[in-house]
Amino acid sequence: MTQLLRPCVCLLATVCRPARSSTTLRTALGGRASHHLQGRHWCPQTQQEHRHHHTEQSDTLDTAMGMLQDVFGMTHEDAQYILISCSVPEQDILSNLRILHQCGIGGEQVHRIPWIIGQSADVLEEKLRKIQEPFLFRQHSDGLGFCQLRLGQINTYQAHFRKEAPNFPHHPNRIYYLAERIKVPVELFSEKVGKPHRTLLLNIKRIDSFIDMFHQYGMSPEDIVSDLWVFEYSLKNAEERLRRATYLGYTALRPWMCRCSNKIFDRFCERYQSEKELLGNHKSLLSYLAERLHCEPSLLEEKFESNEILKRLHISKFSRILDLLYAEGITAQEIMSCMRVFQYSEERTAARIKELKDIGFFPFPMILLCRTPAQFKNIVAMYRKKFKEEG
């Protein structure tokens, strides 16, 4: 039954309309059903029952799409994305949407955790009842993210919260306490703690020490709550890394720096130090490149906008390639004509320049440095033959 969901929703994307059409899903499903029946020698009664079954599915999906748009306030594209991500029967999706609406859950929260409607309707209903029991959550929206856990896990944490309740006299449980300490809404914390849920069993003083340190170093609450795994790592090592990064002048500190491997952190520090030295008095990469390429930054902005790979390259890569190209006699204007050249390794580019010069082909179109190995080989062979015949 769920196999019909993806094709019907995908077909929705091909229909240009500003608002929801109640017939679109039905039409898509009808086409799917007709195609599915071709080649099958069923009796007329069986075919009629089959078409009726698909019509019911189509109506259910239409209703679900309507609820996501009209009740939860989502765009057509967002509603379509959420439906595609679900792998439960269509009736479960609709039932889940109805019960979430009854529980006062808004569209923004469903959009953040679309997996919530992809659960079995019976299981979700039981979890929603469970999370409002003592020592859990004051309201459904606060604990919606907790529904990512199995019922057995929720029971385990409820027992743990009951046991440690004296430690949090002003809060229902440690989730409310930690959300307050980190300075984020409770519902956001519960949404983020689903996978790193072992955080809920760690020593609270240890977590408090981490939070104090993160606030001291100016980390944003959103960054902290998005990486709750960090509380399981060494506090001492975390502080040493933050101190080292701050000493280098890096200000946009993130929790991942405290838990990544030594190799990754050392490389990050080296690259940042290199970037600072190369930038010098320049405030940005574009300003640096504009000076080296003798052009206006606005020209480079256009080229970066059309090439996502360039945006991810480190300044040291640009510096090395520029040094190589200028040393080989290639002009800034020629480089500007093909910024893709920065995407490739220094060794490959140097080897190609040498090969082209060896056959007497210089200056050459910069695009040749970006051709595939097979294309480049054929081009070199063609020009070698041409120059040989001419000579």
N, C-alpha and C positions, 0 to 999 in steps of 0.2 A: 504494500500500500504506500509506504514512504517513498518507493521508487518513483512514484508519479509526482512527488513534490518538486524535485529539482527541475525536470524539464518544463513543468508548467510555469514555475517562477522565472526561469531563465527566459522563456518566451515573453514574459511581461516586459523585460528590458527592451525588447525590440518594438514595443508599441509606444509611439510618441503621444503623450497626453499629459496635461498639467495636473489632473486630478485622477482619483481612483475610478476605474470603470468596473462595475459589478459583473460585466460579461467577459472580461479579459481572461481571468483564470478559468472560467467555465469553457470558453472557446478553446483555450490551450489544452485543457484536459480532454475536451471532446475530440480534438484532432489526435491527441495521443491515443485515446481509446480506439478510435477508428483504425489508426495505423496498427495498433496491437491486434486487432481482430482480423486483419488481412492474412490470408493464408491458412486460417483456422476454419475447419468445417464443423461449426457449431450449429445446433438447431436454433431456429428463430427465437424460441423462448429463452434459451441460454444467452443469446446475444442481447436480447432485450434486458435481461437481469443484469448483464455485465455493464451495459450502457447506463442503466439506472444507478448502479453502484458507483460508477465514476462521476456521475452527476452529483451524487451526494457528497463525494470527496471534494468536488469542485466548489460546491456551495459552502462547505466547511472552511476551505482555504480562503474563499472570498470574504467570509465573515471574519476570519482571523486577520486578513489583510486590512479589512475595514476597521477592526478594533485597534490595531497598531497605529493606523493613521488618525482615526477620528477620536478615539478614547485616549490613547497614549501620546498623541500629538507628534507622531513621527512622519518624516518625509516618505514618499513612495520608495525611494532608493534604500533608505534605512530599514523600512519594513520588509522589503524584498530580501535584503541581506540577512536579516534575522531569521526569516522563514527558511532560507536556503541552508542556514547553519543547523537547523533542527533535524534530528534523526528519530523522532518519535512519531507515532500515528497522528494524523491530522486532528482527530478529535481530542487528543491529549493537549495539543498546542492550544486549541480553542478553550478547553477547560482551564488550562493554566492561566491564560490571559484573563479569563473571567474571575478566577479566584484572586489573582494578583490585584485586579482592579478593586475587588471587594475589600481587600486588605489595605487599600490606600496606597499602593505602590504606583509611583509616577513613571512616565515614559523615559525620563532622563536616567533613572536607575536601571530600568530594563535595558536601555541602550548600552549602559556601561557593562552589564553582565548578561548578555543575551542567552547564555547557557541556561539561565533560570527557567526558560519556557521549553527547554529541550529535555526536561525530566519527565518521568512517568507522572501522570496527573495524580494518581493515588499517593505516590511517594511524596510529591511536592506538598500536597494537602496535609499529609501527616507531619512533614517537617515544619510547615508554617504553624501548625498547632503547637508543635514541640517547642519552638524557639520563644514562645511567650510564657513558658513555664517558669517557676521560681529560679532565680540565679542565672537566668539567661537574658532575654531582651525585653525592654519596656514596650516596644512596638515593632511591627513586622519589618518596617523599612530599616530599622537599626540592625537587625540580624539576618537580613535577606542573603547576604554573602555567605553566612554560615550554612546555608542550604547546599553549598558545594560539598560539605562533608557528608559522610554516611550517617544514618540515624544512630548506629552504634557509637560512632565517634562523638556525635553531639551528646549522647548520654554520658560518655566518659568525661567530656569537658564540663558538663553540668555537675557531675559529682565532684570534680576537681574544684570548680568555682564554689560549690557549697562548702567544701572543706576549708578553703582559704578566705571565705567571706569575712572573717574578723579582721583581715588585713586591709579590707576596702570598705570601711564603715559608711562612706559617703557615695559609694558607687555600687550598682547591681553586681558587677564583677570586674575583673582586671581589664576587660576590653574597653569598658567605659573609662576606666582610669588611664589606660595607655593612650586612648584617643585624645583625652584631655591633655595629657603630658606632651604628646606630639603636636597637638593643636590642629587636629583634623576632625571632621564629623565622624560620629560613631559608625554610621553606615558605610563610609569609605574604608575605615579600618577593617570592619568585618568582611568587606568585599576583597580586601587585599590579603587577609590572613588565611584564606582557604587552603592554599598550598603550603606556605611556611607555618602551618598551624602548631608546630612544635614550640613556637615562640610562646604559646599560651601555657607551657609547662616550665619555662626557664625561670630561674631565680629573678624575682622582680627587682631586687636591688641592682643586679647586674644590668638589666634592661634600663633602669633609671640612670645608671652611670653612662651608658651609651647615649641616651637621649640628651642628657646634660652636655655631653661632649659635642654632639652634633649641633645643638643650639649654640654652643660656644663658638663653633667654627662657622656658623652662619648658614648651615644647610636648611633648605626650605622644607616645611612639613610634608609637602607633596612628594619630595624626593625620598624622605625618610620612610614614609608609609608605603612607598612603592618598592622598597627593598628590605622587607622585614627579615630576610634570611641573615642579614648582617649581624643580628644579635647573637647568633650561634658561634661567632668567630672570636678571636682573641681581642680583648679590649686594649691590652697593652700594644699589640702590633697595630691595631687600628689607629690609636693615638699617634704612634710614631710616624705612620704614613701621612696622616693629616698634617702633622707638624712639618714633615719634609716637603709636602706639596705646597704648603703655605709659605715656607722659606723660599721656594723657587719663585713665588709670586703668583701662583695659581689660586684663583678665588672661587671658581665655580665648582666647589668640592661636592662629591657624590659618594653615597654609601658603598658603591661597588669598589671604590679604591681601597676600602678597608678589608675586603674579602677576596679580591682577585689574587692570583699567584704572584710570587715575587718577580718572576720573569716579566709578566704583563705590567706590573707597577713600575719596575725599573725602566722598561721600554717607554712607558708613558712619560716618565720624568725626563728621559733623554730627549724624546721628541719635543716636549714642551720647552726644554732649555734651548734646543736647536732652533725652534720657532722664534723664541724671544731674541736670540742672537741675530738671526737672519732678518727679522722684521726691523730691528734697530729702532729708528724713530717713526716708522710707519705704524699706523693703527690697525691696518688690516692687510690681508693677503692681496686684495685687489689693488690697494695703494702701492704695495711693493712691486707687483707685476707691472703696473702701469708705468712706474719709473724705469724698470728694466726693459720694457718693450716700447718705451717712448710713445705712449698713447694715453688717451683719456680713460679713466676708470670706467666711464659709462660704456665704452666699447667692449671692455672685458665683461661687464655685467651681462650684456646681451649674449656673449658666447658661453658664459657659465650657466645662464638660464636654460640654454638649449642642450646642455651636456651635464647630466647628473654625476658622471664619473669625475669630472674636473672638481666638483664641489667637495669630493671626498679625499682628494690628494693632499698630501702634506707639503708644506712650503719647501722643505728640503728637496723633495722630488722635482719641483719646479726649478729650484736653484741649480740642481745638478744638470738637468736637461738643457737649461738655458746656457750654462757654462759650456757644455759640449757643443751645442749648435753654433754659438758665437765663435768658438775656437775653430770650427770647421768652415767658417766663412759664410754662414747662413745669416741673412739679415733679419731684423725685427719684423719688417713687413712680410717677409716670407713665412716667418713663424706664425704671425697673426692670421695668415691665410689658412692655416691648418692647425688649430689648437689641439686637435686629437693626438698630436705627436707626444704630448705629455703623458698620455695614458700608458705608453709602452716603456719597457725597461731601458735603462741607459745602455746596457750591453747590446741589446738588439738594435737600437737606433744607431749606435756607433758602428756596428758591423755592417749595417746596410749602407750607411754613408760611405764607408771604405770600399765596399763592393761596387757601388755606383761610380765612385771616383776612379777605381782601378780600370774600369772599361772606358773611361773618358767622358762620363756623363755627369757634367757639373757646369753650371747649376742645374738642378732638376726640380720637377714639381714636388712639393712637400708631401703631397698625398701618397707618393710612392712609399714613404716610410711607414704608412699605416695599412698597406695592403696585406692580404693574407700571405703566408709563406709560399703557397703554390702560385698565387698571382705574381708575387715579387720575383720568384724564380723565372717565370715565363717572360716577364718584362725585361729582366736582365739578359736573358738569352736572346730576346728579340733585338735589343739595342746592341748587344755585343756583335751579333751578326751584321746589323746595319752599319755600325762603325767600321767593322772589318772590311765590308764591301766598299764603303766610301774611301777607306784608307788605302 
